[in-house]
């Protein structure tokens, strides 16, 4: 259970146990069920610290927060889920108007490396050819990392992830908050590109 509140009175010392007692007032009025479960325990751990307003999430942080929740729910790694999402909702790498392709061994190990890769992102195609060594090789499309996405691209990626989270019963932020987040992403994206121009 987590809540904000304030101390109602100063420290009080219990005369029998000689231990300090604190009285707090919660800002929430709906902790009854949680409290009922907690008070069954003989001993609880408490953390009291000054309240600070939480920084609002930016689009990238929100994306990774949802990736973590969905990966945990599906019992898969975050890099694997990130690669799946980029394959479904991401954008190909293009140089001089041409998509970039990569060829890897069409083996269990090759597939696993492609699925779990963190420093590059690739999407398999149906094209498999036999190499001069007699082994099979699959062609992959190179994908851009999400850190290069403009607002429309990042929005499509997050929308796809949000949709998949909802299918799994994972709570997501309201559309208005997501819209505000994407407006901030747009401002930051423009600023970054103006600085590098």
C-alpha positions as CSV (number, residue, x, y, z in Angstrom):
1,X,0.0,0.0,0.0
2,X,1.3,3.4,-0.9
3,X,-0.2,6.8,-0.1
4,X,0.6,10.4,0.7
5,X,-0.4,12.1,4.0
6,X,0.9,14.0,6.9
7,X,1.7,13.5,10.6
8,X,-1.3,14.4,12.8
9,X,0.6,14.9,16.0
10,X,4.2,14.9,17.3
11,X,6.0,11.8,18.5
12,X,4.5,9.9,21.3
13,X,6.2,7.3,23.5
14,X,4.3,4.3,24.7
15,X,4.8,4.0,28.5
16,X,4.8,0.2,28.5
17,X,7.0,-0.6,25.5
18,X,8.9,2.6,25.5
19,X,8.6,2.6,21.7
20,X,7.7,5.6,19.6
21,X,4.2,5.9,18.1
22,X,3.3,8.0,15.1
23,X,-0.1,9.0,13.9
24,X,-0.6,9.8,10.3
25,X,-3.5,11.0,8.2
26,X,-3.9,9.5,4.7
27,X,-4.8,11.6,1.7
28,X,-6.7,8.5,0.3
29,X,-10.0,7.5,1.7
30,X,-10.1,4.0,0.1
31,X,-7.4,2.0,1.9
32,X,-9.8,-0.1,3.9
33,X,-9.5,-3.4,2.0
34,X,-5.7,-3.0,1.7
35,X,-5.4,-2.2,5.4
36,X,-7.5,-5.2,6.4
37,X,-5.1,-7.5,4.6
38,X,-2.0,-5.7,6.0
39,X,-3.1,-5.6,9.7
40,X,-3.3,-9.4,9.7
41,X,0.6,-9.4,9.7
42,X,2.4,-9.1,13.0
43,X,5.2,-6.9,11.5
44,X,5.1,-4.4,8.7
45,X,7.8,-2.4,6.9
46,X,7.3,1.4,6.7
47,X,9.1,4.0,4.6
48,X,8.4,7.7,5.3
49,X,10.0,10.3,3.1
50,X,9.2,13.9,2.0
51,X,6.6,14.0,-0.8
52,X,7.7,15.2,-4.2
53,X,5.5,15.6,-7.2
54,X,6.3,12.9,-9.7
55,X,7.8,14.0,-13.0
56,X,5.4,13.3,-15.8
57,X,6.5,10.5,-18.1
58,X,7.9,11.3,-21.5
59,X,6.8,9.2,-24.4
60,X,10.0,7.1,-24.5
61,X,9.8,6.4,-20.7
62,X,6.2,5.5,-21.0
63,X,7.0,3.1,-23.9
64,X,9.6,1.3,-21.9
65,X,7.3,1.2,-18.8
66,X,4.7,-0.6,-20.8
67,X,7.2,-2.8,-22.5
68,X,8.4,-3.9,-19.0
69,X,4.8,-4.6,-17.8
70,X,3.8,-6.5,-21.0
71,X,7.1,-8.5,-21.1
72,X,6.5,-9.6,-17.5
73,X,2.9,-10.6,-18.2
74,X,3.9,-12.6,-21.3
75,X,7.0,-14.0,-19.6
76,X,9.4,-12.9,-22.3
77,X,12.4,-10.7,-22.3
78,X,12.2,-6.9,-22.9
79,X,14.5,-7.0,-25.9
80,X,12.5,-9.8,-27.5
81,X,9.2,-7.8,-27.0
82,X,10.8,-4.6,-28.3
83,X,11.9,-6.4,-31.4
84,X,8.4,-7.9,-31.9
85,X,6.9,-4.4,-31.6
86,X,9.4,-2.8,-34.0
87,X,8.6,-5.6,-36.5
88,X,4.9,-4.9,-36.2
89,X,4.7,-1.2,-35.8
90,X,8.2,0.1,-36.7
91,X,9.9,1.5,-39.7
92,X,12.6,0.0,-42.0
93,X,16.1,1.5,-42.4
94,X,16.3,3.3,-45.7
95,X,19.5,4.5,-47.4
96,X,19.4,6.4,-50.7
97,X,15.7,5.4,-51.0
98,X,16.5,1.7,-50.6
99,X,15.6,-0.6,-47.7
100,X,18.6,-2.2,-46.0
101,X,18.8,-6.0,-46.0
102,X,20.8,-8.4,-43.9
103,X,21.4,-12.1,-44.4
104,X,21.8,-14.5,-41.4
105,X,22.0,-18.2,-41.1
106,X,18.5,-19.7,-41.1
107,X,19.1,-21.7,-37.9
108,X,17.7,-21.8,-34.4
109,X,20.7,-19.8,-33.2
110,X,20.4,-17.2,-35.9
111,X,16.7,-16.7,-35.2
112,X,17.4,-16.4,-31.4
113,X,20.1,-13.8,-31.9
114,X,17.8,-11.8,-34.2
115,X,14.9,-12.0,-31.8
116,X,16.9,-11.0,-28.7
117,X,19.2,-8.4,-30.3
118,X,19.5,-5.1,-28.4
119,X,21.9,-3.2,-30.6
120,X,20.2,-3.8,-33.9
121,X,16.7,-4.6,-35.0
122,X,15.7,-6.8,-38.0
123,X,12.5,-8.3,-39.3
124,X,12.7,-11.7,-41.1
125,X,11.4,-12.1,-44.6
126,X,10.2,-15.3,-46.3
127,X,13.3,-15.3,-48.5
128,X,15.7,-18.2,-47.7
129,X,18.5,-19.2,-50.0
130,X,21.2,-21.8,-50.0
131,X,24.7,-20.4,-49.7
132,X,27.9,-21.7,-51.4
133,X,28.6,-23.6,-48.2
134,X,25.3,-25.5,-48.6
135,X,23.7,-23.9,-45.6
136,X,20.5,-22.0,-45.6
137,X,20.4,-18.2,-45.1
138,X,17.4,-16.0,-44.4
139,X,17.1,-12.4,-45.5
140,X,16.1,-9.8,-42.9
141,X,15.0,-6.2,-43.3
142,X,17.0,-3.8,-41.1
143,X,14.7,-1.7,-38.9
144,X,15.3,1.7,-37.4
145,X,15.7,2.0,-33.6
146,X,12.8,3.8,-32.0
147,X,15.1,6.6,-30.7
148,X,15.2,7.9,-34.3
149,X,11.4,8.1,-34.7
150,X,9.5,11.3,-35.4
151,X,6.3,12.0,-33.6
152,X,4.0,10.1,-36.0
153,X,6.3,7.1,-36.0
154,X,6.6,7.0,-32.2
155,X,2.9,7.6,-31.9
156,X,2.2,4.5,-34.1
157,X,4.6,2.4,-32.1
158,X,3.0,3.4,-28.7
159,X,-0.5,3.0,-30.1
160,X,0.3,-0.5,-31.1
161,X,1.9,-1.3,-27.7
162,X,-1.1,0.3,-25.8
163,X,-3.5,-1.9,-27.9
164,X,-1.5,-5.0,-27.0
165,X,-1.4,-4.0,-23.3
166,X,-5.2,-3.5,-23.2
167,X,-5.6,-7.0,-24.7
168,X,-3.7,-8.3,-21.7
169,X,-5.6,-6.3,-19.1
170,X,-2.6,-3.9,-18.5
171,X,-3.7,-0.4,-17.4
172,X,-2.6,2.4,-19.7
173,X,-2.9,6.2,-19.4
174,X,-5.9,8.1,-20.7
175,X,-5.9,9.2,-24.4
176,X,-5.7,12.9,-23.3
177,X,-2.5,12.3,-21.3
178,X,-1.0,10.3,-24.2
179,X,-1.8,13.2,-26.5
180,X,-0.1,15.7,-24.2
181,X,2.9,13.3,-24.0
182,X,3.1,13.2,-27.8
183,X,2.9,17.0,-28.1
184,X,5.9,17.2,-25.7
185,X,7.7,14.5,-27.8
186,X,7.1,16.6,-30.9
187,X,8.6,19.7,-29.3
188,X,11.6,17.8,-28.1
189,X,12.0,16.1,-31.5
190,X,11.9,19.5,-33.3
191,X,14.4,21.0,-30.9
192,X,16.9,18.1,-31.3
193,X,16.6,18.4,-35.1
194,X,17.0,22.2,-35.1
195,X,20.2,21.8,-33.0
196,X,21.7,19.2,-35.4
197,X,20.7,21.1,-38.6
